[in-house]
Amino acid sequence: MRLQSFFYELKQLLGVSANTTSHNEKIISAVGGGLGIAGIMWVMHFLVQAQLLTMQSSIMIIASMGASAVLLFAVPHGALSQPWAVIGGHLISAVLAITSVKYLGHGPWVAAFAVGGSIGVMYYLRCIHPPGGATALTIVVGGADIDALGYQFLWLPLGINILVIMAIAIIFNGFFNWRRYPVYLAHKLKRAIGAPSNEREHELTQEDFAAAMQELDSYVDITPDGLTDLLELAKKHAEKNITHPQSIIAGRIYSNGKLGRLWSIRQVVDASPQNTHASKDRVIYKVLAGDGGYETHMCLRSEFHKWARFEVEKHNQQWVKVEEQKA
């Protein structure tokens, strides 16, 4: 029990997120990322063969494009993956780095200044794109070949790299309705429709959000529109009028339906016989997730029934309402 609790706390500390995407989504992301890099490599190879680039400079820029591929194909609807973030993040970081090298040289502190400065400028211009920091660092430590390109580096090879990977991201993700890129196209083609606010009768629960995330079937690096979609989907699940379970049965798993730190999942390990007087009718339960994780307690069956909102089961590493899986 203590070992389980230790690993649970360690998982929370390390930020190991729940698995909210299907196998198909993972495979699609991997294939898309591979195609994106393959496209850049082919274009770069062509430019090298045409003697427009040296081999060293083309390979070095691929390093930061690999990071962009992860965002564009694994998190296509993420705020860090949108066109302005990709274009602005790379180009602004490159301008700052090239200027730093031109006037300050290649000292160790110049690399720190270029990356730190890029982060600050990206923040202010609302185009944070982590690979932009890698682009800035590449320019500072890239050597004579990159130095020789100067500001030409902004369009060849960097601009070409950005153009190619974004074109592939738009085309490839466009084949799948739920991951069209940029995210604006996805929300323009599919608007989340929820019940009017005056018709909402049920509060949202942790399981509603879990079910909504599974329905999105996309890694969540949320944007305002994405959060709206997630909220609407969660509300739809909440509006399926589920009250307290009819009975509390040993071996079954229940949730209190709350959000955040108050959320808890409990499994009834043992219970008194059905004909036991209410004052002595008790259950022994184990906390499987949430508040009081992996603790074991005992209480009256009536108290547990009042606490429990619905029965749950684990599906794709998420706790969801049993009724949803049987429907």
N, C-alpha and C positions, 0 to 999 in steps of 0.2 A: 504493500500500500504506500509506504513512504517512497519507494523507488518510483512508483507511478506518479506520485505527487511531484517528485523531483524533476522527472522528465517533462511533466506538464508545465511546471514553472520555467524550466529551461527553454521549452518551445515558445512560451510567451515572451521570455526575455530576448531570444534571438529573432523574434518576429517571423516565425515560420507560419505563413498564411495557409488558410484552408484551401483545398483543391476545389475551385469553382468552375473549371472549364472541362469540356469533354475531350475524349481522346482525338476526335476529329479536329477540334479547334487547335489542339497542340500540334497535330501533324500538318495542318494547313499553315500554321505560323512558321513551322520549320521549313516547309517547302518554299514558302514565299520568301523567307530570309535568304535561303540558298539561291533562289532565282535572282533576287536583288543583287547579291554579291557577284553572281555569275555575269549578270549584265554589265556591272561596272568593270569587272575584270576584262570582259571582251572589248569594251570600248577603250579601256586603258591600253590593252594590248595593241589595238588598232592604232592608237595615237603614238605608241612607242615605235611600232613598225614604220609609221610615217615620219619618225624622227622629230615629232613635235614635243616629246617628253623623254627624259631619261628614265631608265627602269627604276632607279632608286626612288625618285620623287613619286612615281605612280604607285609603288608598293606602299610607301609611307602613308599616303592619304587613304588607302584602303583600310588602314587600322581604325580610323575614326568612323568610316562608313560602316564598318562591321557593327559598331555600337549603335549607329542610326538604324541599321537593319533590324536589330532586336526590337526597337521601339516601333518602327513603322509596320512590322509584320506580326509581332507578338502583342502589341498594345496599340492598334491602329486608331482607337478612339480616345487615347490618352491625351491629356493637355500638353505633355512634352513631345508628342508625336505630330502635332498639327503643322501645316505648311509654314506658317510664320515662325514657329519655333525651330523647325529644321533649317529653313533658309537663313533667317536672322541669326540663329545660334551659331551656325558654322561661319557665315561671312563676317559677322561682327567680331567674333573671336579671332578670325584670321587677320582682319585689318589691324586689330590691336597688337597681335603677335608680330606681324610683319613690321609694323611701325616701331615696336619695341626693339626688335633685332637691328633695324636700320640705324637707330639713334643710340641704343644702349649696349649693343653687342650681344655676346652669348654667355654672360656670366650666370652662375646658378640662380642668383636672385632674379634674373630677367625672366626665367621660366616661371618662377613663383608669381612674379608681377603680372605676366601675361595671362596665366590661368586665373589668378584671383581677380584681376581686372575684368576678364571676360565674364566671370560669374556676376560681378556687380553690374556691368553694362547690360547683360542679358536680363537681369532682374528688372532694371529700370525700363527697358524696352519691351518687357513682357514676352520675351522669346527664349525662355530657359530651355536649353536642349543639352543635356550632359555631354554628348559627343563633341559639342563645340569646344569644351575644355580640352579634349583630346586633340582636336585640330590645332588649337593654340600651342599646345605642348609639342606637337609634331613639327610645327614651323620653327620653334626655338631650338630644338635639338636635332633637326633634320639634316644639318650639314650644308656643304657648299652647293649641292644641286638645288636644294630648295631656296637657298639664299640667292642664287643666280636668277631664279624666276621672279623674285621681288613681288610687286603687286599683281603681276601676271598670274600668280598662283591663285588669285581670287576667282578667275574664270577658267583657267586651264592649269591644273586639273580639277580644282575644287568645285567650280561652277558646273562642270560637266558631270562630276560625280553626283552632285545634288540633283541635277536634272534627271539623270538616268534612274537613280534609286527612287525618286518620287514618282516618275512616270510608271515604273514597274509596280510601285505600291498602289497607285490609282487603278491601274489595269487589273492587277492580280486580285486585290481586295474587292474590286467591283464585281467579280464573279460570284461573290457571296453576299446576299442581301444584308445580313446582320453585321457585316464588317466593312461596308463601303467607306472609302477614304477619299477626301477628308471627312471628318465626322459630320460636318454640315450636310453633306449629301445624304448620309444615312438618316438624319433627323428630318430632312426635307421630304424624303420619300416615305418615311414611316413616322407618323406622329403618335406618341403614346396617348391613348384616350382613357381617362379614368372617370369614375362616377362623380357627379357634382358634389361639392363640399357638403351641401345640406342633406345628402343621402348617405354620407359616411356614418356608420354606426359602430365600427369596431376599431380599436386602437391597434397600431402596428406591433408586431412581435419580432423577436430575433429570428424565428422560423420563417416569417414572411419575407424578411430580407434575404435569408439563405435561399428560399425558393425563387425569389426574384433574380438573384445573382446566377442561379443555375439556368434560369430561363434566358438571361442575357447571353450566357455561354461565351463570355469574353473576360479576359483578365482586366480587373478594374483598376485603372489609374484615372480617377474620375474627373470629368469636366462638368460644368454646370448643366448642360443638356443631358449628359450621361446620368448625373445624379437625379435629374427630373424623371428620366425613364425608369431608373431603379426604384424611385419613390412610388411612381404610379403602379409599377408591377407589384411592389410590396403591398400597396393599398388594396389592390385587387385580391391578393391572397388573404388579407385581413378581413375583407368583406364577405368571405365564406363563413357564415355564422356558425362558429364552433364554440360551444359552451364547455362547461366542466365535463369530464368523462363520466359516463353512467356509473361505472364501478372502478374500484382500485384493485387490481389483480396482481398477485405475486409474479415476478418475472417480466412484467411490462415496464415500459419506460415513459416518463411523463415530463412535461415542461411547464414552467409557470408563465410562459409567454411574455416575459418582460424583456426590456432592452438593456444593453450595456452591462454594467457590473452587477445589476440585480438579476440578470438572466441566469437560469439554472436548469440543469437536466438531472433528473433523479430516476434511479431504477429501484423498484420494490424487490428487495432480496427475499423477504419472508413476510408472512402476514398471519394473523390469528385466524382460526376457523371462522367460516361465514356466520355461524349462529352465536358467536361470542357477543356478550352484552356490550353496548356502545361504549360504556365507560372503561371497558377493558380490551376493546377491539383495537389492537395496535399493529403497526407495520414497521419493518426494519428496511431502511433504504440506504442506497449508496449514491453519492453525488458523482455523476460521470463527467460533467462539464459545467463551467460557469462558476457562480458564487459558491465557495466552499468545496472546490474540486477535490474529489477522491476521499471525502470524509464519509463516515458511516454514522447514521443516527437512527433513533426510534421515536415515533410519535403516534398519536391516535389516528385511526384510519380517517375519521371525520376531519381532522386537521389537515391531513395529507390531501384529502379530496377537495377541501377548500383552497389549498395552495395550488393544486394541479389545474391547469387550464385545458390541456389536451394531451393525448398520447402521441408520442413521436417515435421515429426510427431513423437509423442512419442510412443515408442514400448518397453515394458519391462523396463521401467524407463530410456530408452536411446533415444536421438534424432537421428533419422535415416532418410535417404532420402526417400521421398514418393515413388519414382519410384521403389525402392528395395522391398517395401512391396507389391506393386501391381503386381510385376513381378511373 
